[in-house]
Amino acid sequence: MSVPGFPEPADPTEIRLDAFLPHPPRTVWRALTEPALRARWLMPGDFRLEVGHRTTMHALPRPGTGFSGTVAEEVLAYEPERMLRVRWTDAAGDAEPGGGAEAGGRGTEPGAAGGAADWTITWTLVPEGRGTRLFLVHAGFDPDDPLQRRAHRIMGGGWSSQVLPALAELLREQ
């Protein structure tokens, strides 16, 4: 199913983007990891740079994609000023990221409940000249799930047209 304004993706299981930011990796890293700064360009939440830390973030619900607007985030891995990897699940009804069916959750497999978000977001920072090349990989979309396919198209457009420009604007203000 095509969504007007959003092109069909090259890889239906992930979104890959990169952007040059004219700021050193330490400045970009702060924007990715400091809660007050993250809230200004991504979503508000009680983020803590600690593997295993879990928090909940809030955004606008996206009807028709299986996204409730509440994201459970878990820090999976990081290398200071180089890489941050988190897991996002749709937290509606979940007590914590990846809550199993026995806990009232949606399971741990991507698309386990038809459209249920279970994604890995990885930001990689590479020094480039006097700035930073920021790579984003948003993985875990189920290409066999119509809601996941639609979410992929919408979120791919959102990352490139809204979220990354908001990050760039925040960095200009720093």
C-alpha positions as CSV (number, residue, x, y, z in Angstrom):
1,M,0.0,0.0,0.0
2,S,1.4,3.4,-1.0
3,V,1.4,6.4,1.3
4,P,1.1,9.7,-0.5
5,G,4.3,11.8,-0.1
6,F,6.4,8.9,1.1
7,P,8.4,6.8,-1.5
8,E,8.6,3.1,-1.4
9,P,11.7,2.1,0.7
10,A,14.8,0.3,-0.7
11,D,15.0,-2.2,2.2
12,P,11.7,-2.9,3.9
13,T,13.3,-4.1,7.1
14,E,15.3,-0.9,8.0
15,I,15.8,2.8,7.5
16,R,19.3,4.0,6.8
17,L,20.1,7.7,6.7
18,D,23.2,9.8,7.2
19,A,23.7,13.5,7.7
20,F,26.7,15.8,7.9
21,L,26.6,18.0,11.0
22,P,29.1,20.9,11.2
23,H,29.8,20.2,14.9
24,P,32.4,17.9,16.6
25,P,31.3,14.5,17.8
26,R,31.3,15.5,21.4
27,T,28.6,18.2,20.7
28,V,26.5,15.7,18.6
29,W,26.9,13.1,21.3
30,R,25.6,15.5,24.0
31,A,22.5,16.0,21.8
32,L,22.0,12.3,21.5
33,T,22.4,11.5,25.2
34,E,21.5,14.4,27.5
35,P,17.8,14.2,28.4
36,A,17.1,17.9,28.2
37,L,18.6,18.2,24.7
38,R,17.0,14.9,23.5
39,A,13.6,16.2,24.5
40,R,14.1,19.2,22.2
41,W,14.7,17.3,19.0
42,L,13.5,13.7,19.6
43,M,11.0,12.9,22.4
44,P,11.0,13.8,26.1
45,G,12.0,10.9,28.5
46,D,14.1,10.1,31.4
47,F,17.1,8.9,29.3
48,R,20.2,7.7,31.1
49,L,23.4,6.5,29.3
50,E,23.6,3.1,31.0
51,V,23.2,-0.3,29.3
52,G,19.9,-1.8,30.4
53,H,18.4,1.6,31.4
54,R,14.7,1.8,30.4
55,T,12.5,4.8,30.0
56,T,9.3,5.8,28.4
57,M,9.0,8.6,25.8
58,H,5.9,10.2,24.4
59,A,5.1,11.3,20.8
60,L,2.0,11.7,18.7
61,P,0.1,8.5,18.0
62,R,0.1,7.3,14.4
63,P,-3.2,5.7,13.7
64,G,-3.1,3.1,11.0
65,T,0.5,2.1,11.8
66,G,0.1,0.3,15.1
67,F,2.0,3.1,17.0
68,S,0.3,4.3,20.2
69,G,2.6,7.3,20.7
70,T,4.2,5.8,23.8
71,V,7.7,4.4,23.2
72,A,9.5,2.2,25.7
73,E,13.2,2.7,25.2
74,E,16.1,0.5,26.4
75,V,19.8,1.3,26.1
76,L,21.4,-1.7,24.4
77,A,25.0,-0.5,23.8
78,Y,27.1,2.6,23.5
79,E,30.7,3.8,22.8
80,P,31.1,7.4,24.0
81,E,31.1,9.9,21.1
82,R,31.0,7.0,18.6
83,M,27.8,4.9,18.8
84,L,24.5,4.6,20.6
85,R,22.1,1.7,20.2
86,V,18.6,1.6,21.7
87,R,15.6,-0.6,21.5
88,W,12.1,0.9,21.0
89,T,8.9,-0.9,21.5
90,D,5.4,0.4,21.6
91,A,4.7,0.7,25.3
92,A,0.9,0.8,25.1
93,G,0.0,-1.9,27.6
94,D,3.6,-3.0,28.2
95,A,5.1,-2.6,31.6
96,E,8.6,-2.5,30.1
97,P,10.3,-2.8,26.7
98,G,9.6,-6.2,25.1
99,G,7.1,-7.3,27.8
100,G,6.0,-10.8,27.0
101,A,2.4,-11.9,26.4
102,E,2.3,-13.3,29.9
103,A,2.9,-9.8,31.2
104,G,0.3,-8.2,28.9
105,G,2.9,-7.2,26.4
106,R,3.2,-7.8,22.7
107,G,6.0,-10.3,22.7
108,T,9.6,-9.9,21.6
109,E,9.5,-10.6,17.9
110,P,9.2,-7.7,15.5
111,G,5.6,-7.4,14.4
112,A,4.5,-10.1,16.9
113,A,1.1,-8.7,17.4
114,G,0.5,-7.2,13.9
115,G,2.1,-3.8,13.7
116,A,3.7,-3.9,17.2
117,A,6.9,-1.9,17.2
118,D,10.1,-3.7,18.2
119,W,12.9,-1.8,16.6
120,T,16.6,-1.1,17.1
121,I,17.9,2.4,16.5
122,T,21.6,2.8,16.1
123,W,23.3,6.2,15.8
124,T,27.0,6.1,14.7
125,L,29.1,9.2,14.8
126,V,32.2,9.5,12.5
127,P,34.5,12.6,12.6
128,E,34.5,14.3,9.2
129,G,36.7,17.4,8.8
130,R,35.5,19.9,11.4
131,G,32.2,18.1,11.9
132,T,30.5,14.8,12.3
133,R,28.9,12.4,9.9
134,L,25.9,10.9,11.7
135,F,24.6,7.6,10.5
136,L,21.2,6.3,11.6
137,V,20.0,2.7,11.2
138,H,16.4,2.1,12.3
139,A,16.0,-1.7,12.0
140,G,13.5,-4.4,12.8
141,F,10.5,-3.7,10.5
142,D,8.5,-6.8,9.5
143,P,8.0,-6.5,5.7
144,D,5.2,-9.1,5.9
145,D,3.1,-6.9,8.2
146,P,1.1,-4.2,6.4
147,L,1.2,-1.9,9.5
148,Q,4.9,-2.3,9.8
149,R,5.4,-1.5,6.0
150,R,3.3,1.6,6.4
151,A,5.2,2.6,9.6
152,H,8.5,2.1,7.7
153,R,7.5,4.5,5.0
154,I,6.1,7.2,7.3
155,M,9.0,7.0,9.8
156,G,11.6,7.0,7.0
157,G,10.1,10.3,5.8
158,G,9.8,11.6,9.4
159,W,13.5,10.9,10.2
160,S,14.7,12.7,7.2
161,S,12.2,15.6,7.0
162,Q,11.5,16.3,10.7
163,V,13.7,14.6,13.2
164,L,17.2,15.0,11.7
165,P,16.5,18.7,10.8
166,A,15.3,19.3,14.4
167,L,18.6,17.8,15.6
168,A,20.6,20.1,13.2
169,E,18.6,23.1,14.4
170,L,19.3,22.3,18.1
171,L,23.0,21.9,17.3
172,R,23.0,25.4,15.6
173,E,21.7,26.9,18.8
174,Q,24.4,25.3,21.0
